[in-house]
Amino acid sequence: MASVGALLCAHPVAARVLDRVVALVDGRVLSWSQLDFEARVMLIDRGGVEAATAPLDASTIQNALDLAIAQRAVTAEADKLNAYPVEPAEIDQRLRTFESRFPTPAAFQGFLKLHDADRAALAEVLARALRTEKFVEGRVRLRAQVPESEVRKAWEADRGGRSWEEARGPLRERMQRERAFVLAREALGQLRTSIPVRIIARPEDLARDQLGLGEAAR
């Protein structure tokens, strides 16, 4: 399985691995360079522009791997159902928002260059994220609603010095966010089992070795 262990073998002088297979997802290779790029895109998309260059720890890599697999499972399911389409205007808006996270256009272009990516590759990652968000919203929106009785019960257990009228709205929103998060994880976890997945590289190994991976190429 040496061919599965590394996509590109080594630099003829330094003998350094340029990339490696992280997982086989639905019969397709997910490489370290793909996962690294997708992890950073998702972190930056949420406002963490410092993730553009900072090393990723094992926990972040594991979360990114779980998300990458879940997104591919969503795409496969949505394609079967011909559901949750993403419009070009939505992708374009997400691209502009993503670019605005960087302090300068040059910094944005530098990020793409560092990962040997272009706007089309970035758009593909963001489109997959958008489709996953639509899938999750469609699956959990109604189930995430919290009855008035539960909200009041939570307030009575911990009033925090606030009246019912003061606490009611914010408390309901927080409880619905928490419930939606749990339901989303359950939905994505169940869907993940619908496609074959084989993990090749452990996140802790990737976290340890990442500084050597791709270094020669960069």
C-alpha positions as CSV (number, residue, x, y, z in Angstrom):
1,M,0.0,0.0,0.0
2,A,3.0,2.3,-0.4
3,S,1.2,4.1,-3.3
4,V,-1.7,4.9,-0.8
5,G,0.8,6.1,1.8
6,A,2.1,9.0,-0.2
7,L,0.7,10.8,-3.3
8,L,4.0,12.3,-4.2
9,C,7.1,10.5,-3.2
10,A,10.0,12.3,-2.5
11,H,12.2,15.1,-3.5
12,P,15.2,13.5,-5.3
13,V,17.7,15.1,-3.0
14,A,15.9,15.8,0.3
15,A,13.8,12.6,0.1
16,R,11.0,14.6,1.8
17,V,7.3,13.7,1.4
18,L,5.4,16.5,-0.4
19,D,1.9,15.1,0.3
20,R,0.2,12.1,1.7
21,V,-3.2,10.4,1.7
22,V,-5.2,11.1,4.8
23,A,-8.3,9.1,4.0
24,L,-10.3,7.4,1.3
25,V,-13.8,8.8,1.2
26,D,-16.4,7.2,-1.0
27,G,-13.6,5.7,-3.0
28,R,-11.8,9.1,-3.5
29,V,-8.5,10.2,-2.1
30,L,-8.5,13.0,0.5
31,S,-4.9,14.2,0.7
32,W,-3.2,16.2,3.4
33,S,-2.8,19.2,1.1
34,Q,-6.6,19.2,0.6
35,L,-7.4,18.7,4.3
36,D,-4.9,21.4,5.3
37,F,-6.5,23.9,2.9
38,E,-10.0,23.0,3.8
39,A,-9.3,23.3,7.5
40,R,-7.8,26.7,7.1
41,V,-10.6,27.9,4.8
42,M,-13.2,26.8,7.4
43,L,-11.4,28.5,10.2
44,I,-10.8,31.7,8.3
45,D,-14.4,31.7,7.1
46,R,-15.5,31.8,10.7
47,G,-13.3,34.8,11.4
48,G,-10.0,33.2,12.4
49,V,-7.6,34.7,9.8
50,E,-4.6,33.8,12.0
51,A,-5.3,30.2,10.9
52,A,-4.0,31.1,7.5
53,T,-0.4,30.2,8.5
54,A,-0.5,28.9,12.1
55,P,0.2,25.1,12.6
56,L,-2.9,23.0,13.2
57,D,-3.1,20.9,16.3
58,A,-4.4,17.3,16.4
59,S,-7.8,18.4,17.7
60,T,-8.3,20.9,14.9
61,I,-7.2,18.4,12.3
62,Q,-9.6,15.8,13.7
63,N,-12.5,18.3,13.5
64,A,-11.5,19.3,10.0
65,L,-11.3,15.6,8.9
66,D,-14.7,14.9,10.4
67,L,-16.2,17.9,8.7
68,A,-14.5,17.1,5.3
69,I,-16.0,13.6,5.5
70,A,-19.4,14.8,6.5
71,Q,-19.5,17.4,3.7
72,R,-18.7,14.8,1.1
73,A,-21.4,12.6,2.5
74,V,-23.9,15.5,2.3
75,T,-22.9,16.2,-1.3
76,A,-23.4,12.5,-2.2
77,E,-26.8,12.4,-0.5
78,A,-27.9,15.8,-1.9
79,D,-26.9,14.7,-5.4
80,K,-29.0,11.6,-5.1
81,L,-32.0,13.7,-4.0
82,N,-31.2,16.6,-6.4
83,A,-31.7,18.8,-3.3
84,Y,-30.1,21.7,-1.5
85,P,-28.7,23.5,-4.6
86,V,-26.3,26.4,-4.1
87,E,-26.7,29.4,-6.4
88,P,-23.6,31.1,-8.0
89,A,-24.6,34.4,-6.3
90,E,-24.4,32.7,-2.9
91,I,-21.0,31.3,-3.7
92,D,-19.8,34.7,-4.9
93,Q,-21.0,36.4,-1.8
94,R,-19.3,33.9,0.4
95,L,-16.1,34.4,-1.6
96,R,-16.2,38.1,-1.1
97,T,-16.8,37.7,2.6
98,F,-14.0,35.3,2.9
99,E,-11.6,37.6,1.0
100,S,-12.6,40.5,3.3
101,R,-11.2,38.5,6.3
102,F,-7.7,39.3,5.1
103,P,-6.1,42.7,5.8
104,T,-5.1,43.2,2.2
105,P,-5.8,41.7,-1.2
106,A,-2.1,40.7,-1.3
107,A,-2.5,38.7,1.9
108,F,-5.5,36.9,0.4
109,Q,-3.5,36.1,-2.8
110,G,-0.6,35.0,-0.7
111,F,-2.9,32.5,1.2
112,L,-4.0,31.0,-2.1
113,K,-0.5,30.8,-3.4
114,L,0.7,29.1,-0.3
115,H,-1.8,26.3,-0.8
116,D,-1.3,26.2,-4.6
117,A,-4.9,27.1,-5.0
118,D,-7.0,29.6,-7.0
119,R,-10.4,31.2,-6.6
120,A,-12.1,28.3,-8.3
121,A,-10.6,25.8,-5.8
122,L,-11.7,28.1,-2.9
123,A,-15.2,28.5,-4.4
124,E,-15.5,24.7,-4.5
125,V,-14.7,24.4,-0.8
126,L,-17.1,27.2,0.1
127,A,-19.8,25.8,-2.1
128,R,-19.6,22.4,-0.3
129,A,-19.8,24.2,3.0
130,L,-22.9,26.1,1.9
131,R,-24.6,23.0,0.7
132,T,-23.9,21.3,4.0
133,E,-25.3,24.2,6.0
134,K,-28.5,24.1,3.9
135,F,-28.7,20.3,4.5
136,V,-28.3,20.7,8.2
137,E,-30.8,23.6,8.4
138,G,-33.3,21.5,6.5
139,R,-32.8,18.6,8.8
140,V,-32.8,20.3,12.2
141,R,-34.7,23.6,11.9
142,L,-38.0,22.3,13.2
143,R,-36.6,19.8,15.6
144,A,-34.4,22.5,17.3
145,Q,-37.4,24.5,18.4
146,V,-37.6,24.7,22.2
147,P,-41.1,24.7,23.9
148,E,-42.0,27.6,26.1
149,S,-42.3,25.2,29.1
150,E,-38.7,24.1,28.7
151,V,-37.4,27.6,28.5
152,R,-39.3,28.6,31.6
153,K,-38.0,25.5,33.4
154,A,-34.4,26.4,32.6
155,W,-35.0,30.0,33.8
156,E,-36.5,28.8,37.0
157,A,-33.4,26.5,37.6
158,D,-31.0,29.4,37.2
159,R,-32.6,32.9,37.0
160,G,-29.3,34.7,37.1
161,G,-30.9,37.8,38.6
162,R,-33.0,38.4,35.5
163,S,-36.8,38.6,35.3
164,W,-38.7,36.1,33.0
165,E,-39.3,38.8,30.4
166,E,-35.6,39.8,30.4
167,A,-34.4,36.2,30.2
168,R,-37.0,34.6,27.9
169,G,-35.7,35.7,24.4
170,P,-32.0,35.3,24.9
171,L,-32.5,32.0,26.8
172,R,-34.7,30.5,24.1
173,E,-32.1,31.5,21.4
174,R,-29.2,29.9,23.4
175,M,-31.2,26.7,24.0
176,Q,-32.2,26.4,20.4
177,R,-28.6,27.0,19.2
178,E,-27.4,24.3,21.6
179,R,-30.1,21.8,20.5
180,A,-29.4,22.6,16.8
181,F,-25.7,21.9,17.3
182,V,-26.4,18.5,18.9
183,L,-28.9,17.6,16.2
184,A,-26.6,18.7,13.4
185,R,-23.8,16.5,14.8
186,E,-26.2,13.6,15.0
187,A,-27.5,14.1,11.4
188,L,-24.0,14.4,10.0
189,G,-22.8,11.5,12.0
190,Q,-25.6,9.3,10.7
191,L,-25.0,10.4,7.1
192,R,-21.3,9.7,7.4
193,T,-22.1,6.0,7.8
194,S,-23.8,6.0,4.3
195,I,-20.4,6.3,2.5
196,P,-17.3,4.1,2.8
197,V,-14.5,5.8,4.7
198,R,-11.0,4.5,5.4
199,I,-8.7,6.6,7.5
200,I,-5.0,6.3,6.5
201,A,-3.3,8.9,8.6
202,R,-4.0,9.7,12.2
203,P,-4.6,13.4,13.1
204,E,-2.0,13.2,15.8
205,D,0.6,12.0,13.3
206,L,-0.4,14.8,10.9
207,A,-0.1,17.4,13.6
208,R,3.4,16.2,14.4
209,D,4.6,15.8,10.9
210,Q,2.9,18.8,9.2
211,L,5.9,21.1,9.2
212,G,7.7,18.6,7.0
213,L,4.8,17.9,4.6
214,G,4.8,20.2,1.7
215,E,7.7,22.2,3.0
216,A,9.9,21.4,0.0
217,A,7.1,22.4,-2.4
218,R,6.6,25.7,-0.6
